[in-house]
């Protein structure tokens, strides 16, 4: 399935996904949510699925399907971003 998404992706038809999470401070301990606590939460669960730290690598000339490899330079803050709204 991953290979299909890679093959079908174009500049006008991106095949990647994203999500938006809204945190309500009223339901958080102490009445506030800190971004570093959210990052810590995700970091504490990264070991549950090794795919969380992998990246897709294409084979030269597309002679085979792409492979998932361990991303030694994985940066959680690149994937989890914060934007506060008024």
PyMOL Python script that loads the backbone (N, CA, C, O; Angstrom):
from pymol import cmd

cmd.read_pdbstr("""\
ATOM      1  N   UNK A   1       0.823  -1.184   0.000  1.00  0.00           N
ATOM      2  CA  UNK A   1       0.000   0.000   0.000  1.00  0.00           C
ATOM      3  C   UNK A   1       0.872   1.254   0.000  1.00  0.00           C
ATOM      4  O   UNK A   1       0.562   2.222  -0.694  1.00  0.00           O
ATOM      5  N   UNK A   2       1.965   1.243   0.777  1.00  0.00           N
ATOM      6  CA  UNK A   2       2.844   2.407   0.802  1.00  0.00           C
ATOM      7  C   UNK A   2       3.388   2.699  -0.587  1.00  0.00           C
ATOM      8  O   UNK A   2       3.475   3.857  -0.995  1.00  0.00           O
ATOM      9  N   UNK A   3       3.756   1.647  -1.313  1.00  0.00           N
ATOM     10  CA  UNK A   3       4.290   1.830  -2.661  1.00  0.00           C
ATOM     11  C   UNK A   3       3.248   2.476  -3.572  1.00  0.00           C
ATOM     12  O   UNK A   3       3.593   3.282  -4.435  1.00  0.00           O
ATOM     13  N   UNK A   4       1.988   2.126  -3.383  1.00  0.00           N
ATOM     14  CA  UNK A   4       0.919   2.733  -4.189  1.00  0.00           C
ATOM     15  C   UNK A   4       0.824   4.227  -3.932  1.00  0.00           C
ATOM     16  O   UNK A   4       0.685   5.015  -4.868  1.00  0.00           O
ATOM     17  N   UNK A   5       0.898   4.617  -2.671  1.00  0.00           N
ATOM     18  CA  UNK A   5       0.837   6.038  -2.341  1.00  0.00           C
ATOM     19  C   UNK A   5       2.021   6.783  -2.949  1.00  0.00           C
ATOM     20  O   UNK A   5       1.863   7.889  -3.467  1.00  0.00           O
ATOM     21  N   UNK A   6       3.210   6.177  -2.885  1.00  0.00           N
ATOM     22  CA  UNK A   6       4.393   6.816  -3.464  1.00  0.00           C
ATOM     23  C   UNK A   6       4.232   6.950  -4.974  1.00  0.00           C
ATOM     24  O   UNK A   6       4.549   7.996  -5.541  1.00  0.00           O
ATOM     25  N   UNK A   7       3.746   5.903  -5.626  1.00  0.00           N
ATOM     26  CA  UNK A   7       3.593   5.918  -7.083  1.00  0.00           C
ATOM     27  C   UNK A   7       2.534   6.921  -7.540  1.00  0.00           C
ATOM     28  O   UNK A   7       2.676   7.535  -8.598  1.00  0.00           O
ATOM     29  N   UNK A   8       1.483   7.087  -6.756  1.00  0.00           N
ATOM     30  CA  UNK A   8       0.378   7.967  -7.148  1.00  0.00           C
ATOM     31  C   UNK A   8       0.590   9.432  -6.771  1.00  0.00           C
ATOM     32  O   UNK A   8      -0.102  10.310  -7.286  1.00  0.00           O
ATOM     33  N   UNK A   9       1.535   9.698  -5.884  1.00  0.00           N
ATOM     34  CA  UNK A   9       1.720  11.063  -5.403  1.00  0.00           C
ATOM     35  C   UNK A   9       2.312  11.962  -6.488  1.00  0.00           C
ATOM     36  O   UNK A   9       3.268  11.598  -7.172  1.00  0.00           O
ATOM     37  N   UNK A  10       1.721  13.133  -6.621  1.00  0.00           N
ATOM     38  CA  UNK A  10       2.233  14.166  -7.520  1.00  0.00           C
ATOM     39  C   UNK A  10       2.182  15.497  -6.776  1.00  0.00           C
ATOM     40  O   UNK A  10       1.646  15.590  -5.672  1.00  0.00           O
ATOM     41  N   UNK A  11       2.743  16.509  -7.396  1.00  0.00           N
ATOM     42  CA  UNK A  11       2.714  17.839  -6.781  1.00  0.00           C
ATOM     43  C   UNK A  11       1.270  18.312  -6.560  1.00  0.00           C
ATOM     44  O   UNK A  11       0.977  18.960  -5.555  1.00  0.00           O
ATOM     45  N   UNK A  12       0.374  17.990  -7.496  1.00  0.00           N
ATOM     46  CA  UNK A  12      -1.021  18.415  -7.401  1.00  0.00           C
ATOM     47  C   UNK A  12      -1.900  17.435  -6.633  1.00  0.00           C
ATOM     48  O   UNK A  12      -3.053  17.738  -6.327  1.00  0.00           O
ATOM     49  N   UNK A  13      -1.362  16.276  -6.324  1.00  0.00           N
ATOM     50  CA  UNK A  13      -2.137  15.260  -5.618  1.00  0.00           C
ATOM     51  C   UNK A  13      -1.280  14.606  -4.536  1.00  0.00           C
ATOM     52  O   UNK A  13      -0.856  13.461  -4.691  1.00  0.00           O
ATOM     53  N   UNK A  14      -1.022  15.328  -3.439  1.00  0.00           N
ATOM     54  CA  UNK A  14      -0.207  14.741  -2.371  1.00  0.00           C
ATOM     55  C   UNK A  14      -0.953  13.592  -1.692  1.00  0.00           C
ATOM     56  O   UNK A  14      -2.163  13.670  -1.476  1.00  0.00           O
ATOM     57  N   UNK A  15      -0.233  12.544  -1.363  1.00  0.00           N
ATOM     58  CA  UNK A  15      -0.847  11.360  -0.772  1.00  0.00           C
ATOM     59  C   UNK A  15      -0.513  11.203   0.716  1.00  0.00           C
ATOM     60  O   UNK A  15      -0.829  10.177   1.318  1.00  0.00           O
ATOM     61  N   UNK A  16       0.114  12.204   1.299  1.00  0.00           N
ATOM     62  CA  UNK A  16       0.418  12.120   2.721  1.00  0.00           C
ATOM     63  C   UNK A  16      -0.766  12.632   3.535  1.00  0.00           C
ATOM     64  O   UNK A  16      -1.692  13.236   2.993  1.00  0.00           O
ATOM     65  N   UNK A  17      -0.726  12.387   4.821  1.00  0.00           N
ATOM     66  CA  UNK A  17      -1.836  12.783   5.691  1.00  0.00           C
ATOM     67  C   UNK A  17      -1.337  13.684   6.809  1.00  0.00           C
ATOM     68  O   UNK A  17      -0.136  13.773   7.067  1.00  0.00           O
ATOM     69  N   UNK A  18      -2.251  14.331   7.450  1.00  0.00           N
ATOM     70  CA  UNK A  18      -1.949  15.162   8.602  1.00  0.00           C
ATOM     71  C   UNK A  18      -3.127  15.127   9.548  1.00  0.00           C
ATOM     72  O   UNK A  18      -4.178  14.574   9.226  1.00  0.00           O
ATOM     73  N   UNK A  19      -2.953  15.709  10.700  1.00  0.00           N
ATOM     74  CA  UNK A  19      -4.066  15.769  11.647  1.00  0.00           C
ATOM     75  C   UNK A  19      -3.958  17.039  12.477  1.00  0.00           C
ATOM     76  O   UNK A  19      -2.886  17.627  12.619  1.00  0.00           O
ATOM     77  N   UNK A  20      -5.070  17.432  13.007  1.00  0.00           N
ATOM     78  CA  UNK A  20      -5.143  18.577  13.908  1.00  0.00           C
ATOM     79  C   UNK A  20      -5.723  18.072  15.218  1.00  0.00           C
ATOM     80  O   UNK A  20      -6.770  17.424  15.238  1.00  0.00           O
ATOM     81  N   UNK A  21      -5.044  18.370  16.299  1.00  0.00           N
ATOM     82  CA  UNK A  21      -5.528  17.998  17.624  1.00  0.00           C
ATOM     83  C   UNK A  21      -5.798  19.273  18.405  1.00  0.00           C
ATOM     84  O   UNK A  21      -4.967  20.180  18.433  1.00  0.00           O
ATOM     85  N   UNK A  22      -6.938  19.337  19.025  1.00  0.00           N
ATOM     86  CA  UNK A  22      -7.312  20.503  19.822  1.00  0.00           C
ATOM     87  C   UNK A  22      -7.361  20.072  21.279  1.00  0.00           C
ATOM     88  O   UNK A  22      -8.092  19.150  21.642  1.00  0.00           O
ATOM     89  N   UNK A  23      -6.585  20.742  22.100  1.00  0.00           N
ATOM     90  CA  UNK A  23      -6.520  20.423  23.521  1.00  0.00           C
ATOM     91  C   UNK A  23      -7.268  21.485  24.310  1.00  0.00           C
ATOM     92  O   UNK A  23      -7.019  22.680  24.152  1.00  0.00           O
ATOM     93  N   UNK A  24      -8.170  21.049  25.145  1.00  0.00           N
ATOM     94  CA  UNK A  24      -8.968  21.947  25.978  1.00  0.00           C
ATOM     95  C   UNK A  24      -8.291  22.074  27.337  1.00  0.00           C
ATOM     96  O   UNK A  24      -8.270  21.109  28.101  1.00  0.00           O
ATOM     97  N   UNK A  25      -7.739  23.240  27.654  1.00  0.00           N
ATOM     98  CA  UNK A  25      -7.062  23.421  28.930  1.00  0.00           C
ATOM     99  C   UNK A  25      -7.963  23.140  30.132  1.00  0.00           C
ATOM    100  O   UNK A  25      -7.473  22.749  31.192  1.00  0.00           O
ATOM    101  N   UNK A  26      -9.261  23.333  29.980  1.00  0.00           N
ATOM    102  CA  UNK A  26     -10.181  23.123  31.101  1.00  0.00           C
ATOM    103  C   UNK A  26     -10.187  21.670  31.572  1.00  0.00           C
ATOM    104  O   UNK A  26     -10.515  21.396  32.726  1.00  0.00           O
ATOM    105  N   UNK A  27      -9.828  20.739  30.690  1.00  0.00           N
ATOM    106  CA  UNK A  27      -9.841  19.324  31.067  1.00  0.00           C
ATOM    107  C   UNK A  27      -8.462  18.816  31.475  1.00  0.00           C
ATOM    108  O   UNK A  27      -8.324  17.653  31.854  1.00  0.00           O
ATOM    109  N   UNK A  28      -7.448  19.663  31.403  1.00  0.00           N
ATOM    110  CA  UNK A  28      -6.079  19.256  31.727  1.00  0.00           C
ATOM    111  C   UNK A  28      -5.789  19.457  33.211  1.00  0.00           C
ATOM    112  O   UNK A  28      -6.363  20.342  33.844  1.00  0.00           O
ATOM    113  N   UNK A  29      -4.899  18.635  33.764  1.00  0.00           N
ATOM    114  CA  UNK A  29      -4.497  18.837  35.162  1.00  0.00           C
ATOM    115  C   UNK A  29      -3.915  20.237  35.350  1.00  0.00           C
ATOM    116  O   UNK A  29      -3.035  20.647  34.593  1.00  0.00           O
ATOM    117  N   UNK A  30      -4.384  20.952  36.325  1.00  0.00           N
ATOM    118  CA  UNK A  30      -3.904  22.303  36.582  1.00  0.00           C
ATOM    119  C   UNK A  30      -4.521  23.356  35.683  1.00  0.00           C
ATOM    120  O   UNK A  30      -4.238  24.542  35.850  1.00  0.00           O
ATOM    121  N   UNK A  31      -5.352  22.959  34.738  1.00  0.00           N
ATOM    122  CA  UNK A  31      -6.044  23.916  33.892  1.00  0.00           C
ATOM    123  C   UNK A  31      -5.250  24.458  32.725  1.00  0.00           C
ATOM    124  O   UNK A  31      -5.659  25.443  32.110  1.00  0.00           O
ATOM    125  N   UNK A  32      -4.111  23.833  32.400  1.00  0.00           N
ATOM    126  CA  UNK A  32      -3.355  24.289  31.234  1.00  0.00           C
ATOM    127  C   UNK A  32      -2.635  23.113  30.579  1.00  0.00           C
ATOM    128  O   UNK A  32      -2.358  22.096  31.216  1.00  0.00           O
ATOM    129  N   UNK A  33      -2.339  23.278  29.290  1.00  0.00           N
ATOM    130  CA  UNK A  33      -1.633  22.264  28.507  1.00  0.00           C
ATOM    131  C   UNK A  33      -0.339  22.895  28.011  1.00  0.00           C
ATOM    132  O   UNK A  33      -0.355  23.945  27.368  1.00  0.00           O
ATOM    133  N   UNK A  34       0.782  22.245  28.315  1.00  0.00           N
ATOM    134  CA  UNK A  34       2.070  22.740  27.833  1.00  0.00           C
ATOM    135  C   UNK A  34       2.530  21.874  26.664  1.00  0.00           C
ATOM    136  O   UNK A  34       2.385  20.652  26.687  1.00  0.00           O
ATOM    137  N   UNK A  35       3.079  22.516  25.657  1.00  0.00           N
ATOM    138  CA  UNK A  35       3.543  21.796  24.475  1.00  0.00           C
ATOM    139  C   UNK A  35       4.602  20.760  24.840  1.00  0.00           C
ATOM    140  O   UNK A  35       4.601  19.657  24.293  1.00  0.00           O
ATOM    141  N   UNK A  36       5.493  21.099  25.745  1.00  0.00           N
ATOM    142  CA  UNK A  36       6.546  20.147  26.116  1.00  0.00           C
ATOM    143  C   UNK A  36       5.958  18.898  26.773  1.00  0.00           C
ATOM    144  O   UNK A  36       6.540  17.818  26.672  1.00  0.00           O
ATOM    145  N   UNK A  37       4.811  19.033  27.446  1.00  0.00           N
ATOM    146  CA  UNK A  37       4.150  17.858  28.024  1.00  0.00           C
ATOM    147  C   UNK A  37       3.554  16.971  26.928  1.00  0.00           C
ATOM    148  O   UNK A  37       3.565  15.745  27.037  1.00  0.00           O
ATOM    149  N   UNK A  38       3.038  17.596  25.882  1.00  0.00           N
ATOM    150  CA  UNK A  38       2.510  16.833  24.748  1.00  0.00           C
ATOM    151  C   UNK A  38       3.647  16.082  24.066  1.00  0.00           C
ATOM    152  O   UNK A  38       3.502  14.903  23.741  1.00  0.00           O
ATOM    153  N   UNK A  39       4.775  16.752  23.848  1.00  0.00           N
ATOM    154  CA  UNK A  39       5.933  16.089  23.253  1.00  0.00           C
ATOM    155  C   UNK A  39       6.410  14.935  24.128  1.00  0.00           C
ATOM    156  O   UNK A  39       6.733  13.861  23.620  1.00  0.00           O
ATOM    157  N   UNK A  40       6.455  15.150  25.421  1.00  0.00           N
ATOM    158  CA  UNK A  40       6.877  14.098  26.354  1.00  0.00           C
ATOM    159  C   UNK A  40       5.933  12.897  26.274  1.00  0.00           C
ATOM    160  O   UNK A  40       6.379  11.750  26.323  1.00  0.00           O
ATOM    161  N   UNK A  41       4.629  13.160  26.149  1.00  0.00           N
ATOM    162  CA  UNK A  41       3.643  12.091  26.019  1.00  0.00           C
ATOM    163  C   UNK A  41       3.931  11.247  24.776  1.00  0.00           C
ATOM    164  O   UNK A  41       3.986  10.020  24.854  1.00  0.00           O
ATOM    165  N   UNK A  42       4.115  11.906  23.631  1.00  0.00           N
ATOM    166  CA  UNK A  42       4.407  11.171  22.397  1.00  0.00           C
ATOM    167  C   UNK A  42       5.737  10.429  22.499  1.00  0.00           C
ATOM    168  O   UNK A  42       5.838   9.270  22.094  1.00  0.00           O
ATOM    169  N   UNK A  43       6.742  11.085  23.031  1.00  0.00           N
ATOM    170  CA  UNK A  43       8.064  10.463  23.165  1.00  0.00           C
ATOM    171  C   UNK A  43       8.001   9.202  24.022  1.00  0.00           C
ATOM    172  O   UNK A  43       8.683   8.219  23.732  1.00  0.00           O
ATOM    173  N   UNK A  44       7.193   9.226  25.063  1.00  0.00           N
ATOM    174  CA  UNK A  44       7.094   8.066  25.959  1.00  0.00           C
ATOM    175  C   UNK A  44       6.439   6.866  25.284  1.00  0.00           C
ATOM    176  O   UNK A  44       6.549   5.744  25.778  1.00  0.00           O
ATOM    177  N   UNK A  45       5.768   7.087  24.175  1.00  0.00           N
ATOM    178  CA  UNK A  45       5.065   5.999  23.494  1.00  0.00           C
ATOM    179  C   UNK A  45       5.696   5.601  22.156  1.00  0.00           C
ATOM    180  O   UNK A  45       5.192   4.712  21.471  1.00  0.00           O
ATOM    181  N   UNK A  46       6.775   6.246  21.794  1.00  0.00           N
ATOM    182  CA  UNK A  46       7.415   5.968  20.509  1.00  0.00           C
ATOM    183  C   UNK A  46       7.911   4.529  20.403  1.00  0.00           C
ATOM    184  O   UNK A  46       7.943   3.971  19.306  1.00  0.00           O
ATOM    185  N   UNK A  47       8.294   3.927  21.509  1.00  0.00           N
ATOM    186  CA  UNK A  47       8.827   2.565  21.470  1.00  0.00           C
ATOM    187  C   UNK A  47       7.734   1.530  21.211  1.00  0.00           C
ATOM    188  O   UNK A  47       8.052   0.374  20.929  1.00  0.00           O
ATOM    189  N   UNK A  48       6.470   1.905  21.295  1.00  0.00           N
ATOM    190  CA  UNK A  48       5.372   0.958  21.090  1.00  0.00           C
ATOM    191  C   UNK A  48       5.230   0.536  19.631  1.00  0.00           C
ATOM    192  O   UNK A  48       4.678  -0.526  19.342  1.00  0.00           O
ATOM    193  N   UNK A  49       5.718   1.351  18.725  1.00  0.00           N
ATOM    194  CA  UNK A  49       5.646   1.023  17.300  1.00  0.00           C
ATOM    195  C   UNK A  49       6.913   1.520  16.619  1.00  0.00           C
ATOM    196  O   UNK A  49       7.140   2.727  16.535  1.00  0.00           O
ATOM    197  N   UNK A  50       7.734   0.603  16.136  1.00  0.00           N
ATOM    198  CA  UNK A  50       8.995   1.020  15.525  1.00  0.00           C
ATOM    199  C   UNK A  50       8.783   1.845  14.261  1.00  0.00           C
ATOM    200  O   UNK A  50       9.678   2.581  13.847  1.00  0.00           O
ATOM    201  N   UNK A  51       7.603   1.730  13.641  1.00  0.00           N
ATOM    202  CA  UNK A  51       7.350   2.514  12.428  1.00  0.00           C
ATOM    203  C   UNK A  51       7.294   4.013  12.713  1.00  0.00           C
ATOM    204  O   UNK A  51       7.416   4.830  11.800  1.00  0.00           O
ATOM    205  N   UNK A  52       7.110   4.366  13.973  1.00  0.00           N
ATOM    206  CA  UNK A  52       7.033   5.790  14.314  1.00  0.00           C
ATOM    207  C   UNK A  52       8.339   6.527  14.022  1.00  0.00           C
ATOM    208  O   UNK A  52       8.329   7.738  13.800  1.00  0.00           O
ATOM    209  N   UNK A  53       9.456   5.812  14.019  1.00  0.00           N
ATOM    210  CA  UNK A  53      10.761   6.435  13.782  1.00  0.00           C
ATOM    211  C   UNK A  53      11.384   5.987  12.459  1.00  0.00           C
ATOM    212  O   UNK A  53      12.602   6.040  12.289  1.00  0.00           O
ATOM    213  N   UNK A  54      10.558   5.557  11.549  1.00  0.00           N
ATOM    214  CA  UNK A  54      11.079   5.110  10.263  1.00  0.00           C
ATOM    215  C   UNK A  54      10.739   6.116   9.168  1.00  0.00           C
ATOM    216  O   UNK A  54       9.843   6.948   9.306  1.00  0.00           O
ATOM    217  N   UNK A  55      11.488   6.005   8.080  1.00  0.00           N
ATOM    218  CA  UNK A  55      11.209   6.824   6.905  1.00  0.00           C
ATOM    219  C   UNK A  55      11.275   5.935   5.672  1.00  0.00           C
ATOM    220  O   UNK A  55      11.950   4.906   5.663  1.00  0.00           O
ATOM    221  N   UNK A  56      10.578   6.343   4.656  1.00  0.00           N
ATOM    222  CA  UNK A  56      10.499   5.572   3.419  1.00  0.00           C
ATOM    223  C   UNK A  56      11.654   5.951   2.501  1.00  0.00           C
ATOM    224  O   UNK A  56      11.926   7.131   2.282  1.00  0.00           O
ATOM    225  N   UNK A  57      12.329   4.938   1.968  1.00  0.00           N
ATOM    226  CA  UNK A  57      13.453   5.167   1.058  1.00  0.00           C
ATOM    227  C   UNK A  57      13.161   4.463  -0.258  1.00  0.00           C
ATOM    228  O   UNK A  57      12.828   3.279  -0.287  1.00  0.00           O
ATOM    229  N   UNK A  58      13.290   5.201  -1.324  1.00  0.00           N
ATOM    230  CA  UNK A  58      13.064   4.622  -2.657  1.00  0.00           C
ATOM    231  C   UNK A  58      14.345   3.963  -3.153  1.00  0.00           C
ATOM    232  O   UNK A  58      15.450   4.428  -2.873  1.00  0.00           O
ATOM    233  N   UNK A  59      14.177   2.892  -3.883  1.00  0.00           N
ATOM    234  CA  UNK A  59      15.289   2.171  -4.488  1.00  0.00           C
ATOM    235  C   UNK A  59      15.671   2.903  -5.780  1.00  0.00           C
ATOM    236  O   UNK A  59      14.790   3.356  -6.511  1.00  0.00           O
ATOM    237  N   UNK A  60      16.972   3.024  -6.069  1.00  0.00           N
ATOM    238  CA  UNK A  60      17.370   3.712  -7.303  1.00  0.00           C
ATOM    239  C   UNK A  60      16.660   3.149  -8.535  1.00  0.00           C
ATOM    240  O   UNK A  60      16.512   1.937  -8.695  1.00  0.00           O
ATOM    241  N   UNK A  61      16.235   4.049  -9.378  1.00  0.00           N
ATOM    242  CA  UNK A  61      15.517   3.734 -10.618  1.00  0.00           C
ATOM    243  C   UNK A  61      14.198   3.000 -10.366  1.00  0.00           C
ATOM    244  O   UNK A  61      13.624   2.422 -11.288  1.00  0.00           O
ATOM    245  N   UNK A  62      13.721   3.022  -9.128  1.00  0.00           N
ATOM    246  CA  UNK A  62      12.472   2.338  -8.749  1.00  0.00           C
ATOM    247  C   UNK A  62      12.462   0.874  -9.197  1.00  0.00           C
ATOM    248  O   UNK A  62      11.448   0.375  -9.685  1.00  0.00           O
ATOM    249  N   UNK A  63      13.599   0.191  -9.028  1.00  0.00           N
ATOM    250  CA  UNK A  63      13.714  -1.216  -9.420  1.00  0.00           C
ATOM    251  C   UNK A  63      13.020  -2.161  -8.442  1.00  0.00           C
ATOM    252  O   UNK A  63      12.839  -3.341  -8.742  1.00  0.00           O
ATOM    253  N   UNK A  64      12.639  -1.658  -7.298  1.00  0.00           N
ATOM    254  CA  UNK A  64      11.937  -2.457  -6.292  1.00  0.00           C
ATOM    255  C   UNK A  64      11.012  -1.516  -5.530  1.00  0.00           C
ATOM    256  O   UNK A  64      11.061  -0.298  -5.700  1.00  0.00           O
ATOM    257  N   UNK A  65      10.179  -2.099  -4.696  1.00  0.00           N
ATOM    258  CA  UNK A  65       9.311  -1.283  -3.854  1.00  0.00           C
ATOM    259  C   UNK A  65      10.153  -0.456  -2.886  1.00  0.00           C
ATOM    260  O   UNK A  65      11.269  -0.851  -2.550  1.00  0.00           O
ATOM    261  N   UNK A  66       9.637   0.677  -2.435  1.00  0.00           N
ATOM    262  CA  UNK A  66      10.344   1.448  -1.407  1.00  0.00           C
ATOM    263  C   UNK A  66      10.432   0.640  -0.106  1.00  0.00           C
ATOM    264  O   UNK A  66       9.607  -0.236   0.153  1.00  0.00           O
ATOM    265  N   UNK A  67      11.428   0.949   0.690  1.00  0.00           N
ATOM    266  CA  UNK A  67      11.641   0.261   1.966  1.00  0.00           C
ATOM    267  C   UNK A  67      11.551   1.247   3.115  1.00  0.00           C
ATOM    268  O   UNK A  67      11.910   2.416   2.981  1.00  0.00           O
ATOM    269  N   UNK A  68      11.065   0.757   4.248  1.00  0.00           N
ATOM    270  CA  UNK A  68      11.069   1.535   5.481  1.00  0.00           C
ATOM    271  C   UNK A  68      12.379   1.259   6.201  1.00  0.00           C
ATOM    272  O   UNK A  68      12.740   0.101   6.410  1.00  0.00           O
ATOM    273  N   UNK A  69      13.099   2.322   6.587  1.00  0.00           N
ATOM    274  CA  UNK A  69      14.334   2.165   7.353  1.00  0.00           C
ATOM    275  C   UNK A  69      14.257   3.031   8.603  1.00  0.00           C
ATOM    276  O   UNK A  69      13.498   3.998   8.662  1.00  0.00           O
ATOM    277  N   UNK A  70      15.052   2.668   9.595  1.00  0.00           N
ATOM    278  CA  UNK A  70      15.137   3.450  10.828  1.00  0.00           C
ATOM    279  C   UNK A  70      15.719   4.824  10.496  1.00  0.00           C
ATOM    280  O   UNK A  70      16.753   4.919   9.835  1.00  0.00           O
ATOM    281  N   UNK A  71      15.061   5.878  10.951  1.00  0.00           N
ATOM    282  CA  UNK A  71      15.531   7.243  10.707  1.00  0.00           C
ATOM    283  C   UNK A  71      16.395   7.670  11.884  1.00  0.00           C
ATOM    284  O   UNK A  71      15.883   8.018  12.948  1.00  0.00           O
ATOM    285  N   UNK A  72      17.699   7.641  11.689  1.00  0.00           N
ATOM    286  CA  UNK A  72      18.645   7.984  12.760  1.00  0.00           C
ATOM    287  C   UNK A  72      18.556   9.457  13.154  1.00  0.00           C
ATOM    288  O   UNK A  72      18.996   9.829  14.242  1.00  0.00           O
ATOM    289  N   UNK A  73      18.004  10.287  12.299  1.00  0.00           N
ATOM    290  CA  UNK A  73      17.910  11.724  12.576  1.00  0.00           C
ATOM    291  C   UNK A  73      16.471  12.156  12.845  1.00  0.00           C
ATOM    292  O   UNK A  73      16.121  13.318  12.638  1.00  0.00           O
ATOM    293  N   UNK A  74      15.644  11.229  13.302  1.00  0.00           N
ATOM    294  CA  UNK A  74      14.238  11.528  13.565  1.00  0.00           C
ATOM    295  C   UNK A  74      14.116  12.681  14.561  1.00  0.00           C
ATOM    296  O   UNK A  74      14.785  12.695  15.594  1.00  0.00           O
ATOM    297  N   UNK A  75      13.260  13.641  14.241  1.00  0.00           N
ATOM    298  CA  UNK A  75      13.044  14.812  15.092  1.00  0.00           C
ATOM    299  C   UNK A  75      11.548  14.935  15.364  1.00  0.00           C
ATOM    300  O   UNK A  75      10.781  15.338  14.489  1.00  0.00           O
ATOM    301  N   UNK A  76      11.145  14.589  16.565  1.00  0.00           N
ATOM    302  CA  UNK A  76       9.730  14.614  16.924  1.00  0.00           C
ATOM    303  C   UNK A  76       9.127  16.002  16.730  1.00  0.00           C
ATOM    304  O   UNK A  76       7.976  16.122  16.310  1.00  0.00           O
ATOM    305  N   UNK A  77       9.887  17.044  17.029  1.00  0.00           N
ATOM    306  CA  UNK A  77       9.358  18.406  16.906  1.00  0.00           C
ATOM    307  C   UNK A  77       9.136  18.825  15.449  1.00  0.00           C
ATOM    308  O   UNK A  77       8.432  19.801  15.192  1.00  0.00           O
ATOM    309  N   UNK A  78       9.716  18.113  14.511  1.00  0.00           N
ATOM    310  CA  UNK A  78       9.422  18.371  13.098  1.00  0.00           C
ATOM    311  C   UNK A  78       8.032  17.841  12.747  1.00  0.00           C
ATOM    312  O   UNK A  78       7.343  18.405  11.897  1.00  0.00           O
ATOM    313  N   UNK A  79       7.626  16.757  13.402  1.00  0.00           N
ATOM    314  CA  UNK A  79       6.352  16.104  13.103  1.00  0.00           C
ATOM    315  C   UNK A  79       5.204  16.584  13.986  1.00  0.00           C
ATOM    316  O   UNK A  79       4.045  16.534  13.574  1.00  0.00           O
ATOM    317  N   UNK A  80       5.511  17.039  15.175  1.00  0.00           N
ATOM    318  CA  UNK A  80       4.488  17.538  16.100  1.00  0.00           C
ATOM    319  C   UNK A  80       4.751  19.024  16.280  1.00  0.00           C
ATOM    320  O   UNK A  80       5.769  19.423  16.845  1.00  0.00           O
ATOM    321  N   UNK A  81       3.836  19.826  15.802  1.00  0.00           N
ATOM    322  CA  UNK A  81       4.026  21.282  15.839  1.00  0.00           C
ATOM    323  C   UNK A  81       2.950  21.924  16.700  1.00  0.00           C
ATOM    324  O   UNK A  81       1.913  21.322  16.980  1.00  0.00           O
ATOM    325  N   UNK A  82       3.212  23.134  17.105  1.00  0.00           N
ATOM    326  CA  UNK A  82       2.316  23.834  18.024  1.00  0.00           C
ATOM    327  C   UNK A  82       1.935  25.189  17.456  1.00  0.00           C
ATOM    328  O   UNK A  82       2.780  25.950  16.985  1.00  0.00           O
ATOM    329  N   UNK A  83       0.649  25.467  17.512  1.00  0.00           N
ATOM    330  CA  UNK A  83       0.145  26.778  17.120  1.00  0.00           C
ATOM    331  C   UNK A  83      -0.967  27.129  18.090  1.00  0.00           C
ATOM    332  O   UNK A  83      -1.976  26.429  18.168  1.00  0.00           O
ATOM    333  N   UNK A  84      -0.786  28.195  18.816  1.00  0.00           N
ATOM    334  CA  UNK A  84      -1.812  28.627  19.770  1.00  0.00           C
ATOM    335  C   UNK A  84      -2.750  29.612  19.083  1.00  0.00           C
ATOM    336  O   UNK A  84      -2.311  30.557  18.429  1.00  0.00           O
ATOM    337  N   UNK A  85      -4.011  29.381  19.240  1.00  0.00           N
ATOM    338  CA  UNK A  85      -5.021  30.274  18.672  1.00  0.00           C
ATOM    339  C   UNK A  85      -5.641  31.109  19.784  1.00  0.00           C
ATOM    340  O   UNK A  85      -5.707  30.676  20.934  1.00  0.00           O
ATOM    341  N   UNK A  86      -6.093  32.308  19.434  1.00  0.00           N
ATOM    342  CA  UNK A  86      -6.690  33.167  20.471  1.00  0.00           C
ATOM    343  C   UNK A  86      -7.999  32.607  21.003  1.00  0.00           C
ATOM    344  O   UNK A  86      -8.620  33.213  21.877  1.00  0.00           O
TER     345      UNK A  86
END
""", "prot")
cmd.dss("prot")
cmd.show_as("cartoon", "prot")
cmd.util.cbc("prot")
cmd.orient("prot")
